[in-house]
Amino acid sequence: MSEPGRTVRDATFDVLRRHGLTTIFANPGSTEIAFLTDLPDDIEFVLALHEGSVVGIATGWATALDRPALVNLHTTAGLGNAVGALATARVNRVPLVVIVGQQDRRHLALQPFLAGELEGLAGRYPVWVTTPARPQDVPGAVARAFHEARDGRGPALVIVPSDDWSAPADDTPPGAPAVLYRASAVDPAAVDALADVVGRAESPALVVGADADDAETWSALVELAERLRCPVWQESFAARAGFPQDHPQFAGHLPSGRARLRQVLAGHDVVLVVGAPVFRQYPFEAGPLVEDGTVVALVTDDAEDAHHSPVDLAVVARPAPVCRQLAARLPERTDAPVPVADRVAPPPPPRAGEPLRAAHVMAALAQRISAETVIVEETPSTRPDLHRLVPARRPLGFLSAAMGGLGFAMPAAIGVRMARPDQPVIAVVGDGSSLYGIQSLWSAAHYGCGVLFVVLANGRYAIMDRLAEQHGNGGGKPPWPAFTEVSVHGLALALGCPAERVDNYPALVERLDAVVPTLGDRRQPLVLEVAVEPERSFPP
């Protein structure tokens, strides 16, 4: 028999504890009052001032800890505000358990105020969505959502009417396993097939992606690359780094247009892609992805990536053990020279009177940060400078939004720092991008997250200006104005977050020299708004 007085809320908290979901990231609404009021002492509540920031912080937290985070959203308005961030979590393959409040079950048929059509609101971005048939099914649904989020590597939604929380619990077993293990053994036949393809290559190349960003896979890929003596490329627009970017064989980031992609990969008869789709494109260009005669093989644990990638051979499995076994099977190519990629020299500091550019800022950061620093990026017009000048040297050294939606970097950096309070975290963000997640700065200040937010301020959507110039026939004049009136550091101060603005190189390096050494144990965030010249070229 169920314990007298025990509610669905009590039973759900037990499920949350069992799965380590004891931190709730939320912006509260009336349909969640019964769930959130008088939380038990072991359940922590983290407030953000907009649902996009809620999901962004949770996404950073889950990424840093490699386990699901718990999000609470408020009916139609909250879920609607969060859809873009949930889409980013899905494309970044980040597990989230999302409890969405709904109006009281007893009058849903009358479509009361704040009732919502919730199950389809986020489209196909959630990996799983359910509204429990009975209040007593809520704990089991939350337990299943944990497994669905972890295995599906994305957000799993449970829609809970407000009166369900106070309903009496029953003894119905939850419809989910208490513990779930997924076998990780590699099929020897898959390794045989890969070894047959790669072993016959005269000029192989590796392409790595975000799903290779962990210490075990990095180690296996380094061993494989050194055995093959081949260049290693990073997929374009990757959310994370798939290989140590300071390794001599790291060749850079693949271009996102087909013509240049073919040019870069020309001369390689076999391209082995690990932990990435084949191949991420933007914008559209006609023509094949690779030259005739180039064989492309893929190793990924994302079946969706395997299903839509036009490759000759795909293996769906954890990349680390596959690459480790493949390296053991292949002979070392001792007759091939070890490729050494050209490195772009950092620009010299600007001369007196010379405008400060994003590359100057990136170079100044690169000279000062430790290898353990997490760089969270959202600066579309200057991303190539960051890639060239600030290499990721450790797993989780680089984090971005794989789908390109803005509003990710600021809250995600906060979430990473919450999860790893002693690891240096720097968000490098454009001023236009910062405005999509500016509310998150309140959370950074309130919860003592010592993130350094470097905001590159040019007062316009520079990436859009460049696209318009390329597309237009009459000079490419964009219809949108600049927004030079916006003061990002002023907005930060209004949200209670310490902030400064610098507009010259000596002031920049003075502040970086003072702040960067403190990032490991810093408990106060800082927004450093840096005035830079707009970039005049489109990123490759």
MARBA-627318 format. One line per 5 residues: their letters; for each residue x, y, z of C-alpha. Coordinates in pm, whole numbers. Example, Ala and Ser with C-alpha at 12.3 -4.5 7.8 and 13.67 -1.06 7.14 Angstrom:
// residues 2
as = 1230 -450 780 ~ 1367 -106 714
//
This chain:
// residues 540
msepg = 0 0 0 ~ 111 356 -66 ~ 218 557 235 ~ -80 757 373 ~ -67 1121 268
rtvrd = 199 1055 5 ~ 138 1261 -310 ~ 239 1242 -673 ~ 476 1530 -596 ~ 645 1328 -320
atfdv = 682 1027 -549 ~ 823 1244 -827 ~ 1085 1395 -598 ~ 1197 1041 -514 ~ 1239 973 -888
lrrhg = 1436 1295 -931 ~ 1667 1202 -643 ~ 1723 853 -784 ~ 1843 998 -1113 ~ 2042 1290 -975
lttif = 1794 1551 -1100 ~ 1806 1764 -787 ~ 1870 2102 -954 ~ 1570 2265 -1120 ~ 1639 2529 -1384
anpgs = 1324 2737 -1422 ~ 1133 3057 -1467 ~ 820 2998 -1255 ~ 458 3022 -1360 ~ 126 2976 -1187
teiaf = 71 2624 -1323 ~ 387 2511 -1139 ~ 313 2665 -798 ~ 203 2332 -651 ~ 526 2171 -774
ltdlp = 772 2442 -674 ~ 645 2587 -347 ~ 824 2463 -31 ~ 1084 2258 -215 ~ 1264 1996 -4
ddief = 1601 2110 126 ~ 1791 1878 -108 ~ 1628 2021 -422 ~ 1800 2333 -558 ~ 1618 2596 -764
vlalh = 1803 2806 -1023 ~ 1614 3106 -1161 ~ 1667 3267 -1500 ~ 1467 3563 -1622 ~ 1366 3420 -1961
egsvv = 1294 3065 -2069 ~ 1560 3077 -2339 ~ 1813 3149 -2066 ~ 1663 2873 -1848 ~ 1719 2611 -2116
giatg = 2055 2761 -2216 ~ 2192 2742 -1861 ~ 2062 2387 -1824 ~ 2220 2296 -2159 ~ 2560 2422 -2047
watal = 2524 2241 -1714 ~ 2427 1911 -1877 ~ 2706 1943 -2135 ~ 2970 2001 -1869 ~ 2854 1707 -1655
drpal = 2756 1477 -1945 ~ 2422 1389 -1785 ~ 2063 1514 -1806 ~ 1957 1842 -1649 ~ 1608 1917 -1518
vnlht = 1411 2208 -1665 ~ 1071 2340 -1561 ~ 871 2550 -1810 ~ 539 2731 -1776 ~ 266 2611 -2014
taglg = 235 2764 -2364 ~ 421 3088 -2301 ~ 718 2925 -2128 ~ 751 2636 -2369 ~ 701 2870 -2664
navga = 974 3104 -2543 ~ 1206 2806 -2497 ~ 1155 2630 -2831 ~ 1462 2781 -2998 ~ 1682 2683 -2705
latar = 1531 2333 -2699 ~ 1611 2302 -3070 ~ 1971 2397 -2996 ~ 1986 2135 -2720 ~ 1861 1872 -2964
vnrvp = 2109 1959 -3238 ~ 2388 1984 -2978 ~ 2278 1641 -2851 ~ 2230 1753 -2491 ~ 1993 1554 -2265
lvviv = 1728 1755 -2081 ~ 1432 1638 -1874 ~ 1169 1909 -1920 ~ 860 1929 -1700 ~ 602 2158 -1863
gqqdr = 317 2294 -1655 ~ -42 2268 -1780 ~ -372 2403 -1650 ~ -578 2206 -1399 ~ -679 1871 -1547
rhlal = -1035 1902 -1412 ~ -1137 2181 -1651 ~ -904 2136 -1948 ~ -1209 2045 -2159 ~ -1331 2405 -2115
qpfla = -1002 2550 -2247 ~ -933 2775 -1949 ~ -690 3066 -1935 ~ -328 2943 -1963 ~ -429 2606 -2106
geleg = -209 2517 -2401 ~ -179 2281 -2697 ~ 157 2168 -2567 ~ 244 1829 -2712 ~ 323 1960 -3060
lagry = 443 2308 -2971 ~ 815 2226 -2991 ~ 771 2027 -3310 ~ 1004 1733 -3360 ~ 1289 1877 -3156
pvwvt = 1205 1689 -2835 ~ 1318 1327 -2841 ~ 1003 1230 -2649 ~ 683 1403 -2532 ~ 405 1272 -2310
tparp = 109 1385 -2106 ~ 52 1117 -1839 ~ -294 959 -1859 ~ -338 985 -1480 ~ -175 1193 -1209
qdvpg = -29 874 -1064 ~ 161 814 -1388 ~ 366 1134 -1353 ~ 658 982 -1152 ~ 698 701 -1404
avara = 681 944 -1694 ~ 958 1156 -1541 ~ 1169 842 -1489 ~ 1118 741 -1850 ~ 1198 1096 -1964
fhear = 1539 1062 -1797 ~ 1619 753 -2004 ~ 1468 899 -2322 ~ 1673 1218 -2284 ~ 1995 1033 -2211
dgrgp = 1960 775 -2487 ~ 1810 1017 -2740 ~ 2060 1291 -2646 ~ 1800 1568 -2645 ~ 1507 1718 -2453
alviv = 1233 1485 -2326 ~ 911 1660 -2224 ~ 657 1561 -1958 ~ 344 1777 -1950 ~ 192 1789 -1601
psddw = -148 1947 -1520 ~ -125 2163 -1210 ~ -358 1955 -992 ~ -163 1633 -1054 ~ 102 1723 -797
sapad = -133 1707 -498 ~ -310 1388 -610 ~ -246 1082 -392 ~ 31 853 -511 ~ -41 486 -561
dtppg = 159 165 -571 ~ 165 135 -949 ~ 522 50 -1057 ~ 678 333 -1260 ~ 683 262 -1631
apavl = 1061 293 -1655 ~ 1364 98 -1534 ~ 1532 216 -1216 ~ 1872 161 -1380 ~ 1943 127 -1751
yrasa = 2270 14 -1908 ~ 2338 29 -2280 ~ 2584 -223 -2421 ~ 2887 -59 -2580 ~ 3069 -355 -2739
vdpaa = 3188 -302 -3094 ~ 3085 -543 -3368 ~ 3410 -694 -3503 ~ 3256 -704 -3851 ~ 3219 -325 -3844
vdala = 3587 -282 -3759 ~ 3676 -530 -4033 ~ 3481 -326 -4287 ~ 3643 0 -4180 ~ 3990 -156 -4176
dvvgr = 3937 -285 -4528 ~ 3842 63 -4654 ~ 4097 269 -4463 ~ 4376 11 -4495 ~ 4369 43 -4874
aespa = 4397 422 -4868 ~ 4699 581 -5028 ~ 4617 928 -4897 ~ 4365 913 -4611 ~ 4218 1206 -4419
lvvga = 4023 1229 -4095 ~ 3730 1460 -4028 ~ 3617 1491 -3667 ~ 3308 1637 -3508 ~ 3140 1737 -3187
dadda = 3045 1383 -3090 ~ 3415 1298 -3060 ~ 3467 1556 -2785 ~ 3573 1347 -2489 ~ 3908 1237 -2353
etwsa = 3871 874 -2456 ~ 3784 957 -2818 ~ 4053 1224 -2845 ~ 4313 971 -2731 ~ 4192 709 -2980
lvela = 4182 962 -3265 ~ 4533 1088 -3192 ~ 4659 730 -3204 ~ 4473 666 -3530 ~ 4585 990 -3693
erlrc = 4947 935 -3601 ~ 4935 579 -3730 ~ 4781 693 -4058 ~ 5004 1003 -4078 ~ 4710 1196 -4217
pvwqe = 4566 1545 -4172 ~ 4272 1592 -3935 ~ 3996 1838 -4014 ~ 3719 1964 -3790 ~ 3365 1965 -3930
sfaar = 3225 2309 -4008 ~ 2995 2476 -3755 ~ 3075 2216 -3492 ~ 2930 2257 -3145 ~ 3246 2112 -2990
agfpq = 3603 2022 -3085 ~ 3666 1661 -3187 ~ 4047 1660 -3174 ~ 4326 1855 -2999 ~ 4358 2161 -3220
dhpqf = 4717 2226 -3115 ~ 4826 1886 -3254 ~ 5067 1921 -3549 ~ 4837 1716 -3774 ~ 4529 1929 -3708
aghlp = 4461 2097 -4043 ~ 4180 2335 -3947 ~ 3805 2363 -4000 ~ 3638 2239 -4315 ~ 3478 2505 -4534
sgrar = 3100 2498 -4550 ~ 3065 2546 -4927 ~ 3092 2252 -5163 ~ 3344 2402 -5405 ~ 3600 2475 -5136
lrqvl = 3517 2149 -4956 ~ 3603 1952 -5270 ~ 3921 2155 -5307 ~ 4032 2090 -4949 ~ 3965 1716 -4965
aghdv = 4098 1670 -5318 ~ 4383 1423 -5333 ~ 4249 1211 -5048 ~ 4118 878 -5169 ~ 3958 789 -4832
vlvvg = 3800 1029 -4585 ~ 3704 883 -4248 ~ 3455 1100 -4060 ~ 3421 1047 -3684 ~ 3145 1195 -3472
apvfr = 3005 1433 -3733 ~ 2748 1441 -4013 ~ 2871 1429 -4374 ~ 2906 1721 -4451 ~ 2752 2027 -4282
qypfe = 2681 2293 -4547 ~ 2599 2667 -4555 ~ 2492 2821 -4786 ~ 2380 2594 -5071 ~ 2617 2531 -5360
agplv = 2559 2294 -5648 ~ 2789 2000 -5713 ~ 2915 1692 -5530 ~ 3060 1702 -5181 ~ 3385 1527 -5277
edgtv = 3570 1450 -5597 ~ 3494 1134 -5793 ~ 3684 838 -5655 ~ 3697 962 -5295 ~ 3551 706 -5055
valvt = 3381 846 -4745 ~ 3324 637 -4431 ~ 3147 747 -4113 ~ 3168 640 -3749 ~ 2904 792 -3525
ddaed = 2684 703 -3230 ~ 2407 923 -3374 ~ 2189 705 -3595 ~ 2017 1011 -3741 ~ 2351 1148 -3865
ahhsp = 2429 808 -4017 ~ 2091 787 -4189 ~ 2116 1122 -4370 ~ 2487 1119 -4456 ~ 2574 1025 -4818
vdlav = 2863 793 -4739 ~ 2999 466 -4874 ~ 3012 303 -4531 ~ 2855 404 -4200 ~ 2909 246 -3860
varpa = 2675 338 -3574 ~ 2871 280 -3256 ~ 3063 470 -2990 ~ 3353 633 -3174 ~ 3621 577 -2908
pvcrq = 3632 194 -2905 ~ 3588 176 -3283 ~ 3879 412 -3347 ~ 4095 242 -3086 ~ 4038 -102 -3241
laarl = 4080 37 -3591 ~ 4416 189 -3498 ~ 4528 -146 -3358 ~ 4431 -321 -3682 ~ 4603 -85 -3926
pertd = 4976 -91 -4001 ~ 5162 232 -3947 ~ 5217 417 -4273 ~ 5591 460 -4213 ~ 5657 550 -4578
apvpv = 5421 851 -4564 ~ 5544 1190 -4444 ~ 5380 1326 -4132 ~ 5165 1622 -4239 ~ 5231 1946 -4057
adrva = 4957 2203 -4099 ~ 5034 2567 -4157 ~ 4952 2783 -3859 ~ 4816 3133 -3896 ~ 5034 3381 -3714
ppppp = 4846 3605 -3474 ~ 4816 3963 -3588 ~ 5052 4212 -3429 ~ 4895 4453 -3180 ~ 4731 4750 -3350
ragep = 4944 5057 -3389 ~ 4846 5383 -3228 ~ 4534 5508 -3400 ~ 4469 5174 -3574 ~ 4119 5037 -3505
lraah = 4080 4740 -3273 ~ 3964 4429 -3458 ~ 3821 4098 -3340 ~ 4144 3918 -3435 ~ 4337 4141 -3195
vmaal = 4099 4039 -2917 ~ 4125 3667 -3002 ~ 4504 3681 -3012 ~ 4517 3861 -2679 ~ 4293 3595 -2524
aqris = 4496 3309 -2672 ~ 4816 3445 -2519 ~ 4666 3447 -2170 ~ 4423 3159 -2121 ~ 4511 2815 -1990
aetvi = 4445 2493 -2180 ~ 4168 2409 -1931 ~ 3965 2717 -2025 ~ 3622 2656 -2176 ~ 3550 2898 -2462
veetp = 3178 2934 -2537 ~ 3136 3103 -2874 ~ 2860 3303 -3040 ~ 3018 3555 -3272 ~ 2912 3466 -3628
strpd = 3109 3729 -3819 ~ 3437 3659 -3637 ~ 3414 3287 -3566 ~ 3694 3208 -3817 ~ 3932 3432 -3620
lhrlv = 3850 3244 -3302 ~ 3899 2906 -3470 ~ 4236 3009 -3614 ~ 4374 3187 -3310 ~ 4221 3013 -3005
parrp = 4261 2635 -3050 ~ 4079 2392 -2823 ~ 4350 2202 -2637 ~ 4137 1992 -2401 ~ 3797 1823 -2432
lgfls = 3519 2075 -2371 ~ 3764 2348 -2465 ~ 3517 2485 -2719 ~ 3138 2501 -2709 ~ 2894 2658 -2954
aamgg = 2541 2617 -3093 ~ 2548 2362 -3374 ~ 2228 2487 -3535 ~ 2330 2854 -3535 ~ 2044 2996 -3330
lgfam = 2144 3297 -3121 ~ 2101 3329 -2747 ~ 2306 3021 -2653 ~ 2650 3134 -2543 ~ 2576 3359 -2246
paaig = 2345 3118 -2058 ~ 2542 2809 -2164 ~ 2862 2958 -2024 ~ 2681 3017 -1694 ~ 2561 2657 -1688
vrmar = 2910 2521 -1759 ~ 3052 2729 -1475 ~ 2776 2616 -1237 ~ 2859 2255 -1317 ~ 3236 2311 -1298
pdqpv = 3283 2593 -1048 ~ 3664 2576 -1055 ~ 3715 2569 -1431 ~ 3783 2894 -1622 ~ 3495 2981 -1855
iavvg = 3494 3261 -2114 ~ 3202 3346 -2342 ~ 3306 3525 -2662 ~ 2991 3685 -2798 ~ 2892 3943 -3056
dgssl = 2694 4238 -2929 ~ 2400 4145 -3150 ~ 2413 3786 -3023 ~ 2434 3900 -2662 ~ 2094 4068 -2682
ygiqs = 1925 3730 -2733 ~ 2044 3604 -2394 ~ 2117 3920 -2199 ~ 1871 3830 -1919 ~ 2097 3542 -1820
lwsaa = 2350 3790 -1677 ~ 2125 3836 -1375 ~ 2159 3464 -1301 ~ 2537 3481 -1341 ~ 2558 3763 -1086
hygcg = 2300 3623 -845 ~ 2451 3274 -830 ~ 2813 3387 -828 ~ 2926 3240 -1160 ~ 3269 3380 -1237
vlfvv = 3234 3380 -1616 ~ 3418 3636 -1826 ~ 3186 3757 -2103 ~ 3389 3916 -2383 ~ 3137 4102 -2599
langr = 3270 4214 -2937 ~ 3074 4532 -3000 ~ 3046 4671 -3351 ~ 2692 4806 -3316 ~ 2541 4606 -3603
yaimd = 2462 4260 -3738 ~ 2790 4241 -3928 ~ 2732 3890 -4060 ~ 2400 3997 -4210 ~ 2555 4307 -4363
rlaeq = 2814 4093 -4541 ~ 2549 3849 -4666 ~ 2345 4137 -4805 ~ 2650 4276 -4984 ~ 2714 3942 -5150
hgngg = 2352 3886 -5248 ~ 2243 4227 -5370 ~ 2258 4356 -5726 ~ 2232 4722 -5634 ~ 2515 4748 -5387
gkppw = 2369 4497 -5142 ~ 2221 4760 -4914 ~ 2059 4601 -4606 ~ 1726 4744 -4487 ~ 1810 4701 -4119
pafte = 1981 4981 -3928 ~ 2284 4967 -3704 ~ 2218 4973 -3330 ~ 2515 5171 -3207 ~ 2296 5324 -2934
vsvhg = 2289 4993 -2746 ~ 2520 4971 -2447 ~ 2576 4607 -2357 ~ 2777 4693 -2048 ~ 2500 4931 -1946
lalal = 2242 4656 -1980 ~ 2465 4424 -1778 ~ 2498 4678 -1498 ~ 2120 4719 -1495 ~ 2090 4343 -1442
gcpae = 2329 4354 -1148 ~ 2627 4213 -1337 ~ 2966 4390 -1317 ~ 3062 4529 -1656 ~ 3312 4757 -1828
rvdny = 3374 4887 -2179 ~ 3712 4919 -2347 ~ 3783 5073 -2686 ~ 4160 5043 -2728 ~ 4423 4771 -2715
palve = 4617 4887 -2406 ~ 4295 4897 -2203 ~ 4200 4553 -2333 ~ 4523 4383 -2234 ~ 4526 4561 -1898
rldav = 4184 4418 -1813 ~ 4265 4071 -1949 ~ 4589 4062 -1750 ~ 4394 4147 -1437 ~ 4097 3915 -1488
vptlg = 4212 3602 -1676 ~ 4442 3474 -1398 ~ 4148 3489 -1155 ~ 3903 3284 -1363 ~ 3969 2952 -1190
drrqp = 3843 3074 -853 ~ 3653 3387 -948 ~ 3299 3407 -807 ~ 3190 3731 -971 ~ 3109 3753 -1342
lvlev = 3240 4031 -1561 ~ 3109 4163 -1891 ~ 3391 4317 -2093 ~ 3237 4504 -2384 ~ 3512 4558 -2643
avepe = 3453 4809 -2921 ~ 3578 4658 -3249 ~ 3562 4744 -3615 ~ 3303 4547 -3819 ~ 3449 4262 -4022
rsfpp = 3454 4314 -4397 ~ 3455 3956 -4518 ~ 3219 3662 -4485 ~ 3347 3364 -4282 ~ 3440 3061 -4491
//
